[in-house]
C-alpha cells in the first residue's frame, strides 16, 4: 500500500500551530482508521510551521485568511503535478480541511472517474468525477474525531450498478443507495454522448441539474471545471449547520521544530526552492 504524506501549514494568525496540531491528529486518525480500510489508501498528516519546512514529496494543505474562490476550500495541482489544497478560515475550517485532504488522497490528479448510469433522466452511461466528500459534504452529515468535526465520504460501492441492503455507501451511512446526493451535496460527471460536463445539486428536496457545456481544449483537470460552479453551494453546505466540532480556542504549548544541524544547509536550500515555487503559485492565486 502506497503511503502518501500530507503537510498542514497555517499562513493565517487565526489558526495557531497548536490548533493545527489538534486538527492534524484528528485527520491522521480519520485517514488511518476510517479511510484506509475502505479505499486502501494510507497517509501521514503532519504539521509544519512554514511552507519552507515541508519536505519534498509532501502534499501541502495551506490555511489562509482568504482564497480567490467562492468556496472555502479547493485542491489544485502544482506545476510539477503534485496536488495541494487551499483552505479559507471559517467556523468549520477543520471540516473543510478534512474534505480537501480526503479528496486529494483518493484523487490526486483531479481526473479520476468511475462509470455508471446517469442520475439525470434521459442520459445513459456516464463517467463520474470521483470526489468522495461532495455528495454528503454538508456539516450535518459529518462526524467527530477527537472532538473535531470531519467530513463524511463515500465508499467505492457508491458507483455500484444496483442497490444492496448489505452495502455501506458512505462512512457514516448517511448515503443509502448508489449515486445518492444528500441535502447540500452535489455530483459531477461527463456525458460522452454530448461531450458536456453536468452537475446535480440538492437543496432540501429540490434537485437542480446544470449543463456546464462541452469540455474545452487544454482544460487541465475535470476537477478544475467543476469546482467553481459548485463553490457557492459548498459554502452553504459547510456553514449551514452549527459547528459541532472542537472550538479550537484553547492554548496548547507547542515547540518550534528545527532541522538537524548536520546537512541542514543543503536540505534547507532544496526545501526553500520547493517552497518558493509553490508559494509563487499560491501568491498568483491569492494576491495580497
C-alpha positions as CSV (number, residue, x, y, z in Angstrom):
1,X,0.0,0.0,0.0
2,X,1.4,3.3,-1.1
3,X,2.0,5.8,1.7
4,X,1.3,9.5,1.0
5,X,2.3,12.5,3.1
6,X,0.1,15.4,3.9
7,X,1.5,18.7,5.3
8,X,-0.7,21.2,7.1
9,X,0.6,24.7,7.1
10,X,-1.1,27.8,8.5
11,X,-0.5,31.2,6.8
12,X,-3.0,33.0,9.0
13,X,-2.8,34.3,12.5
14,X,-6.3,33.0,13.1
15,X,-5.0,29.4,13.2
16,X,-2.1,28.7,15.6
17,X,0.4,25.9,15.4
18,X,-1.2,24.2,18.4
19,X,-4.7,24.4,16.9
20,X,-3.4,23.0,13.7
21,X,-1.7,20.2,15.6
22,X,-5.1,19.2,17.2
23,X,-6.7,19.1,13.8
24,X,-3.8,17.1,12.3
25,X,-4.2,14.4,15.0
26,X,-7.9,14.1,14.2
27,X,-7.2,13.9,10.4
28,X,-4.4,11.3,11.0
29,X,-6.9,9.1,12.9
30,X,-9.6,9.6,10.2
31,X,-7.2,8.6,7.4
32,X,-5.7,5.6,9.3
33,X,-8.8,4.3,11.0
34,X,-11.6,5.2,8.5
35,X,-10.3,5.9,5.0
36,X,-7.5,3.3,4.8
37,X,-9.6,0.1,5.2
38,X,-12.3,1.4,2.7
39,X,-10.2,2.9,0.0
40,X,-6.8,1.1,0.6
41,X,-5.0,4.4,0.8
42,X,-2.7,5.4,3.7
43,X,-1.1,8.7,4.6
44,X,0.6,10.6,7.3
45,X,-0.8,14.0,8.3
46,X,1.9,16.3,9.7
47,X,2.1,19.9,10.8
48,X,4.8,22.4,9.7
49,X,5.3,25.9,10.9
50,X,6.3,27.2,7.5
51,X,6.0,26.1,3.9
52,X,9.8,26.2,3.7
53,X,9.9,23.4,6.3
54,X,7.8,21.0,4.3
55,X,9.9,18.1,3.0
56,X,9.9,17.2,-0.7
57,X,7.2,14.8,-1.7
58,X,4.6,16.1,0.8
59,X,1.2,17.4,-0.4
60,X,0.6,20.7,1.4
61,X,-2.8,21.9,2.7
62,X,-2.4,25.7,3.4
63,X,-4.8,27.5,5.6
64,X,-5.3,31.2,4.7
65,X,-7.4,34.2,5.6
66,X,-8.8,34.4,2.1
67,X,-8.6,32.3,-1.1
68,X,-9.7,33.6,-4.5
69,X,-12.6,31.2,-4.9
70,X,-16.1,31.5,-3.6
71,X,-15.6,28.1,-1.9
72,X,-13.9,27.7,1.4
73,X,-11.5,25.0,0.1
74,X,-10.1,23.8,-3.1
75,X,-7.5,21.3,-4.2
76,X,-5.3,22.0,-7.2
77,X,-2.1,20.7,-8.8
78,X,1.3,22.2,-8.6
79,X,3.4,22.9,-11.7
80,X,5.1,19.6,-11.1
81,X,1.8,17.8,-11.0
82,X,1.7,17.1,-7.2
83,X,-1.6,18.2,-5.6
84,X,-2.0,20.8,-2.9
85,X,-5.0,22.4,-1.3
86,X,-6.1,25.9,-0.1
87,X,-8.5,26.3,2.9
88,X,-10.1,29.6,3.9
89,X,-10.5,30.2,7.6
90,X,-14.2,29.8,8.8
91,X,-16.1,28.5,11.7
92,X,-15.8,25.0,10.2
93,X,-12.3,25.2,8.7
94,X,-11.4,21.7,10.2
95,X,-14.3,20.2,8.3
96,X,-13.1,21.8,5.1
97,X,-9.6,20.7,5.7
98,X,-10.8,17.1,6.2
99,X,-12.8,17.3,2.9
100,X,-9.8,18.5,0.9
101,X,-7.4,16.0,2.5
102,X,-9.6,13.0,1.7
103,X,-10.4,14.1,-1.8
104,X,-6.8,14.9,-2.5
105,X,-5.7,11.4,-1.3
106,X,-8.4,9.5,-3.3
107,X,-7.9,11.6,-6.5
108,X,-4.5,13.4,-6.6
109,X,-4.7,14.1,-10.3
110,X,-8.2,15.6,-10.4
111,X,-9.2,13.3,-13.2
112,X,-10.2,10.1,-11.6
113,X,-13.6,8.8,-12.9
114,X,-16.0,5.9,-12.4
115,X,-18.5,4.7,-14.9
116,X,-22.2,4.4,-14.1
117,X,-25.7,5.0,-15.1
118,X,-26.5,8.7,-15.1
119,X,-28.7,10.2,-12.4
120,X,-30.1,12.6,-15.0
121,X,-33.2,11.2,-16.7
122,X,-32.7,10.5,-20.3
123,X,-28.9,10.0,-20.2
124,X,-27.3,6.7,-20.4
125,X,-23.9,5.6,-19.2
126,X,-21.6,8.5,-18.0
127,X,-18.3,8.9,-16.2
128,X,-18.5,10.4,-12.7
129,X,-15.7,12.5,-11.3
130,X,-14.5,10.8,-8.1
131,X,-14.9,13.4,-5.3
132,X,-15.6,11.3,-2.2
133,X,-16.9,14.1,0.0
134,X,-19.2,16.1,-2.4
135,X,-22.5,14.2,-2.2
136,X,-22.6,14.3,1.7
137,X,-20.4,17.3,2.3
138,X,-22.8,19.3,4.5
139,X,-21.8,19.8,8.1
140,X,-24.8,17.9,9.3
141,X,-23.5,14.7,7.8
142,X,-20.0,15.0,9.3
143,X,-18.8,13.2,12.4
144,X,-16.3,14.0,15.1
145,X,-12.8,12.5,15.7
146,X,-11.1,13.6,18.9
147,X,-13.8,16.2,19.2
148,X,-13.0,17.7,15.7
149,X,-15.8,17.8,13.1
150,X,-14.6,15.9,10.0
151,X,-16.2,15.1,6.6
152,X,-18.2,12.1,5.7
153,X,-17.0,10.3,2.5
154,X,-18.5,7.8,0.1
155,X,-17.1,4.3,-0.5
156,X,-16.2,2.6,-3.8
157,X,-19.6,1.0,-3.7
158,X,-21.2,4.4,-4.3
159,X,-21.0,3.7,-8.0
160,X,-22.3,0.2,-7.9
161,X,-24.9,-0.6,-10.6
162,X,-27.6,-1.8,-8.2
163,X,-28.7,-1.3,-4.6
164,X,-27.8,-3.8,-1.9
165,X,-29.0,-3.6,1.7
166,X,-25.8,-5.1,3.0
167,X,-23.5,-2.4,1.3
168,X,-22.1,0.6,3.0
169,X,-22.3,3.6,0.7
170,X,-20.7,6.3,2.9
171,X,-18.7,6.1,6.1
172,X,-21.4,7.4,8.4
173,X,-24.1,5.6,6.5
174,X,-25.9,8.8,5.5
175,X,-25.9,7.8,1.8
176,X,-28.3,5.0,1.5
177,X,-28.0,4.0,-2.2
178,X,-25.7,4.3,-5.2
179,X,-25.2,7.8,-6.6
180,X,-27.5,9.4,-4.0
181,X,-26.8,13.1,-3.4
182,X,-27.8,14.4,0.0
183,X,-29.1,17.9,1.0
184,X,-26.3,20.4,0.5
185,X,-24.3,18.0,-1.7
186,X,-23.6,17.7,-5.4
187,X,-22.3,15.3,-8.0
188,X,-20.3,15.9,-11.3
189,X,-20.0,13.8,-14.4
190,X,-19.0,13.7,-18.1
191,X,-21.6,12.7,-20.7
192,X,-19.8,11.0,-23.6
193,X,-22.8,11.4,-25.9
194,X,-22.9,15.2,-25.7
195,X,-19.3,15.7,-24.5
196,X,-20.7,18.0,-21.9
197,X,-20.0,18.2,-18.1
198,X,-23.1,18.0,-15.9
199,X,-23.7,18.6,-12.2
200,X,-26.5,17.7,-9.8
201,X,-27.1,20.0,-6.8
202,X,-29.5,19.1,-4.0
203,X,-31.0,21.6,-1.7
204,X,-33.6,20.2,0.7
205,X,-35.8,18.0,-1.6
206,X,-35.0,20.1,-4.7
207,X,-32.8,18.7,-7.4
208,X,-31.1,21.0,-9.9
209,X,-29.3,19.8,-12.9
210,X,-26.7,22.0,-14.6
211,X,-25.1,21.6,-18.0
212,X,-21.6,23.2,-17.9
213,X,-21.2,22.8,-21.6
214,X,-18.5,20.9,-23.6
215,X,-15.1,20.2,-22.2
216,X,-12.7,22.8,-23.6
217,X,-9.4,22.0,-25.2
218,X,-6.5,22.1,-22.7
219,X,-8.9,22.1,-19.8
220,X,-6.3,20.7,-17.3
221,X,-8.4,18.6,-15.0
222,X,-12.1,17.7,-14.7
223,X,-11.9,18.9,-11.1
224,X,-10.9,22.4,-12.2
225,X,-14.0,22.6,-14.4
226,X,-16.5,21.5,-11.7
227,X,-15.1,23.2,-8.6
228,X,-16.0,26.8,-9.4
229,X,-19.7,26.2,-10.5
230,X,-20.2,24.3,-7.2
231,X,-18.5,26.8,-4.9
232,X,-21.4,28.8,-3.6
233,X,-23.4,25.5,-3.0
234,X,-20.4,24.2,-1.0
235,X,-20.2,27.3,1.2
236,X,-23.8,26.9,2.2
237,X,-23.4,23.2,2.9
238,X,-20.4,23.5,5.1
239,X,-21.6,26.5,7.1
240,X,-25.3,25.5,7.0
241,X,-25.2,23.8,10.4
242,X,-23.8,24.8,13.8
243,X,-20.2,23.8,14.3
244,X,-20.3,20.5,16.2
245,X,-16.6,20.1,16.3
246,X,-13.9,21.4,18.5
247,X,-14.0,25.1,19.1
248,X,-10.2,25.4,18.8
249,X,-9.8,28.3,21.2
250,X,-7.6,26.6,23.8
251,X,-4.0,27.4,24.4
252,X,-1.7,24.5,23.9
253,X,2.0,24.8,24.1
254,X,3.9,23.7,21.0
255,X,7.6,24.0,20.4
256,X,9.1,25.0,17.1
257,X,10.6,22.3,15.1
258,X,14.2,22.5,13.8
259,X,16.2,20.7,11.2
260,X,19.2,18.8,12.4
261,X,22.3,20.9,12.2
262,X,24.3,18.4,10.1
263,X,23.4,18.8,6.5
264,X,20.6,21.3,7.3
265,X,22.0,23.9,4.9
266,X,21.9,21.7,1.9
267,X,18.5,20.3,2.7
268,X,17.2,23.8,3.5
269,X,18.1,25.0,0.0
270,X,16.1,22.2,-1.6
271,X,13.1,22.9,0.7
272,X,13.4,26.6,0.2
273,X,13.4,26.3,-3.6
274,X,10.4,23.9,-3.5
275,X,8.5,26.2,-1.1
276,X,9.3,29.3,-3.2
277,X,8.0,27.6,-6.3
278,X,4.7,26.6,-4.6
279,X,4.4,29.9,-2.8
280,X,4.6,31.8,-6.1
281,X,1.8,29.7,-7.5
282,X,-0.3,30.3,-4.3
283,X,0.5,34.0,-4.5
284,X,-0.7,34.2,-8.1
285,X,-3.9,32.6,-6.9
286,X,-4.1,34.7,-3.7
287,X,-2.6,38.1,-4.3
288,X,-2.2,40.2,-1.2
